[in-house]
Amino acid sequence: MTTSASNWEQADKAYQAHHTNCLLCISAGISRSSQTRCPAGQALWDTYNAAGMPPHFTWLNKGLKKP
């Protein structure tokens, strides 16, 4: 999936703003498999993941090794 850097940045900022104030989402970020995010956090997380690869990890999309 190809998206613009601004879409990713917007999704990242929205999730991070929520995550820093939500104990459920903080816990889910730490434990990944054993905790779930709150409904609002999960919606933001889904949007973040749908926004594509972070612009600073474009080498992953090309199958290249990190420089």
FIVOPA-254539 format. One record per residue: residue in three letters; chain; residue number from 0; x, y, z of N, C-alpha, C, O in turn. Coordinates in nm, 2 decimals. Example, Ala and Ser with C-alpha at 12.3 -4.5 7.8 and 13.67 -1.06 7.14 Angstrom:
<atoms>
ATOM;residuo;cadena;num;n_X;n_Y;n_Z;ca_X;ca_Y;ca_Z;c_X;c_Y;c_Z;o_X;o_Y;o_Z
ATOM;ala;A;0;1.32;-0.57;0.78;1.23;-0.45;0.78;1.32;-0.33;0.78;1.42;-0.33;0.85
ATOM;ser;A;1;1.28;-0.22;0.71;1.37;-0.11;0.71;1.29;0.00;0.79;1.34;0.11;0.80
</atoms>
This chain:
<atoms>
ATOM;residuo;cadena;num;n_X;n_Y;n_Z;ca_X;ca_Y;ca_Z;c_X;c_Y;c_Z;o_X;o_Y;o_Z
ATOM;met;A;0;0.08;-0.12;0.00;0.00;0.00;0.00;0.09;0.12;0.00;0.18;0.13;0.08
ATOM;thr;A;1;0.06;0.22;-0.09;0.14;0.34;-0.10;0.05;0.45;-0.05;-0.06;0.48;-0.10
ATOM;thr;A;2;0.10;0.52;0.05;0.03;0.64;0.10;0.13;0.75;0.11;0.25;0.73;0.11
ATOM;ser;A;3;0.08;0.87;0.13;0.17;0.99;0.15;0.22;1.00;0.29;0.16;0.95;0.38
ATOM;ala;A;4;0.33;1.06;0.30;0.39;1.08;0.43;0.30;1.16;0.52;0.29;1.14;0.64
ATOM;ser;A;5;0.22;1.25;0.47;0.13;1.34;0.55;0.02;1.25;0.61;-0.03;1.28;0.72
ATOM;asn;A;6;-0.03;1.15;0.53;-0.14;1.06;0.59;-0.08;0.99;0.71;-0.15;0.97;0.81
ATOM;trp;A;7;0.04;0.93;0.69;0.10;0.86;0.80;0.13;0.95;0.92;0.10;0.91;1.03
ATOM;glu;A;8;0.18;1.07;0.90;0.21;1.16;1.01;0.08;1.20;1.08;0.08;1.21;1.20
ATOM;gln;A;9;-0.03;1.22;1.01;-0.15;1.26;1.08;-0.20;1.14;1.16;-0.25;1.16;1.27
ATOM;ala;A;10;-0.20;1.02;1.11;-0.24;0.91;1.18;-0.15;0.88;1.30;-0.20;0.85;1.41
ATOM;asp;A;11;-0.02;0.90;1.29;0.07;0.88;1.40;0.05;0.99;1.51;0.04;0.95;1.63
ATOM;lys;A;12;0.03;1.11;1.47;0.00;1.22;1.57;-0.13;1.19;1.65;-0.13;1.21;1.77
ATOM;ala;A;13;-0.23;1.15;1.58;-0.36;1.12;1.64;-0.35;1.01;1.74;-0.40;1.02;1.85
ATOM;tyr;A;14;-0.28;0.90;1.70;-0.27;0.79;1.79;-0.18;0.82;1.91;-0.21;0.79;2.02
ATOM;gln;A;15;-0.07;0.88;1.88;0.03;0.92;1.99;-0.04;1.01;2.09;-0.02;1.00;2.21
ATOM;ala;A;16;-0.12;1.11;2.05;-0.19;1.20;2.14;-0.28;1.12;2.23;-0.29;1.15;2.35
ATOM;his;A;17;-0.35;1.02;2.18;-0.44;0.94;2.26;-0.36;0.85;2.35;-0.39;0.84;2.47
ATOM;his;A;18;-0.26;0.78;2.29;-0.19;0.68;2.36;-0.12;0.73;2.49;-0.12;0.66;2.59
ATOM;thr;A;19;-0.07;0.85;2.49;0.00;0.90;2.60;-0.09;0.93;2.72;-0.04;0.95;2.83
ATOM;asn;A;20;-0.22;0.93;2.70;-0.31;0.96;2.81;-0.41;0.84;2.84;-0.50;0.86;2.92
ATOM;cys;A;21;-0.38;0.73;2.78;-0.47;0.61;2.80;-0.40;0.49;2.85;-0.31;0.43;2.78
ATOM;leu;A;22;-0.43;0.46;2.97;-0.36;0.34;3.04;-0.38;0.21;2.96;-0.29;0.13;2.96
ATOM;leu;A;23;-0.50;0.19;2.91;-0.53;0.07;2.83;-0.44;0.06;2.71;-0.38;-0.05;2.68
ATOM;cys;A;24;-0.43;0.17;2.64;-0.35;0.17;2.51;-0.20;0.16;2.54;-0.12;0.10;2.47
ATOM;ile;A;25;-0.15;0.22;2.65;-0.01;0.21;2.69;0.01;0.07;2.73;0.12;0.01;2.68
ATOM;ser;A;26;-0.07;0.00;2.80;-0.05;-0.14;2.84;-0.05;-0.23;2.72;0.03;-0.32;2.71
ATOM;ala;A;27;-0.14;-0.20;2.62;-0.15;-0.28;2.50;-0.02;-0.27;2.42;0.03;-0.36;2.36
ATOM;gly;A;28;0.04;-0.15;2.42;0.16;-0.12;2.35;0.28;-0.20;2.41;0.37;-0.24;2.34
ATOM;ile;A;29;0.28;-0.21;2.54;0.38;-0.28;2.61;0.37;-0.43;2.60;0.47;-0.50;2.56
ATOM;ser;A;30;0.25;-0.49;2.62;0.23;-0.63;2.62;0.19;-0.69;2.49;0.19;-0.81;2.48
ATOM;arg;A;31;0.15;-0.61;2.40;0.10;-0.65;2.26;0.00;-0.76;2.26;-0.11;-0.74;2.21
ATOM;ser;A;32;0.03;-0.88;2.30;-0.06;-0.99;2.28;-0.16;-1.02;2.39;-0.26;-1.08;2.37
ATOM;ser;A;33;-0.13;-0.97;2.51;-0.22;-1.00;2.62;-0.31;-0.89;2.66;-0.40;-0.91;2.75
ATOM;gln;A;34;-0.30;-0.77;2.60;-0.39;-0.66;2.63;-0.46;-0.61;2.51;-0.40;-0.62;2.40
ATOM;thr;A;35;-0.57;-0.55;2.53;-0.64;-0.49;2.41;-0.65;-0.34;2.44;-0.64;-0.29;2.55
ATOM;arg;A;36;-0.66;-0.26;2.33;-0.67;-0.12;2.34;-0.82;-0.08;2.37;-0.90;-0.16;2.35
ATOM;cys;A;37;-0.84;0.04;2.41;-0.97;0.09;2.43;-1.04;0.10;2.29;-0.97;0.11;2.20
ATOM;pro;A;38;-1.17;0.11;2.29;-1.23;0.13;2.15;-1.18;0.24;2.07;-1.16;0.23;1.95
ATOM;ala;A;39;-1.17;0.36;2.13;-1.12;0.48;2.06;-0.98;0.46;2.02;-0.94;0.49;1.90
ATOM;gly;A;40;-0.89;0.40;2.11;-0.75;0.38;2.07;-0.74;0.27;1.96;-0.65;0.28;1.88
ATOM;gln;A;41;-0.82;0.17;1.97;-0.82;0.07;1.86;-0.85;0.12;1.73;-0.79;0.09;1.63
ATOM;ala;A;42;-0.95;0.21;1.72;-0.99;0.28;1.60;-0.87;0.36;1.54;-0.84;0.36;1.42
ATOM;leu;A;43;-0.80;0.44;1.63;-0.69;0.52;1.59;-0.57;0.43;1.55;-0.50;0.46;1.45
ATOM;trp;A;44;-0.55;0.32;1.62;-0.45;0.22;1.59;-0.47;0.16;1.45;-0.38;0.15;1.37
ATOM;asp;A;45;-0.60;0.13;1.42;-0.63;0.07;1.29;-0.60;0.17;1.18;-0.55;0.13;1.07
ATOM;thr;A;46;-0.64;0.30;1.20;-0.61;0.40;1.10;-0.46;0.42;1.08;-0.42;0.43;0.97
ATOM;tyr;A;47;-0.39;0.42;1.19;-0.24;0.43;1.18;-0.18;0.32;1.10;-0.10;0.34;1.01
ATOM;asn;A;48;-0.22;0.19;1.13;-0.17;0.08;1.05;-0.21;0.08;0.90;-0.14;0.04;0.82
ATOM;ala;A;49;-0.33;0.13;0.88;-0.38;0.14;0.74;-0.31;0.25;0.66;-0.32;0.26;0.54
ATOM;ala;A;50;-0.24;0.35;0.73;-0.18;0.46;0.66;-0.05;0.42;0.59;0.01;0.50;0.52
ATOM;gly;A;51;-0.01;0.29;0.61;0.11;0.24;0.54;0.24;0.25;0.62;0.24;0.28;0.74
ATOM;met;A;52;0.35;0.23;0.56;0.48;0.23;0.62;0.52;0.37;0.66;0.49;0.46;0.59
ATOM;pro;A;53;0.58;0.38;0.78;0.63;0.52;0.81;0.73;0.57;0.71;0.80;0.49;0.65
ATOM;pro;A;54;0.73;0.70;0.68;0.81;0.75;0.57;0.96;0.73;0.59;1.03;0.72;0.49
ATOM;his;A;55;1.00;0.71;0.71;1.15;0.69;0.74;1.19;0.54;0.73;1.30;0.51;0.75
ATOM;phe;A;56;1.09;0.45;0.70;1.12;0.31;0.68;1.10;0.27;0.54;1.06;0.15;0.51
ATOM;thr;A;57;1.11;0.36;0.44;1.08;0.32;0.30;1.17;0.21;0.25;1.13;0.14;0.16
ATOM;trp;A;58;1.29;0.19;0.31;1.38;0.08;0.26;1.31;-0.05;0.29;1.34;-0.15;0.22
ATOM;leu;A;59;1.22;-0.06;0.38;1.15;-0.19;0.41;1.06;-0.23;0.29;1.05;-0.34;0.26
ATOM;asn;A;60;1.00;-0.12;0.23;0.90;-0.15;0.12;0.98;-0.20;0.00;0.92;-0.27;-0.08
ATOM;lys;A;61;1.10;-0.17;-0.01;1.18;-0.21;-0.13;1.26;-0.33;-0.11;1.32;-0.38;-0.20
ATOM;gly;A;62;1.25;-0.39;0.01;1.31;-0.52;0.04;1.46;-0.50;0.05;1.54;-0.60;0.04
ATOM;leu;A;63;1.51;-0.38;0.08;1.65;-0.35;0.09;1.69;-0.37;0.24;1.61;-0.36;0.33
ATOM;lys;A;64;1.82;-0.39;0.26;1.87;-0.39;0.39;1.89;-0.24;0.44;1.92;-0.15;0.36
ATOM;lys;A;65;1.87;-0.22;0.57;1.89;-0.09;0.63;2.03;-0.04;0.60;2.13;-0.11;0.62
ATOM;pro;A;66;2.04;0.08;0.55;2.18;0.14;0.52;2.26;0.16;0.64;2.38;0.20;0.64
</atoms>
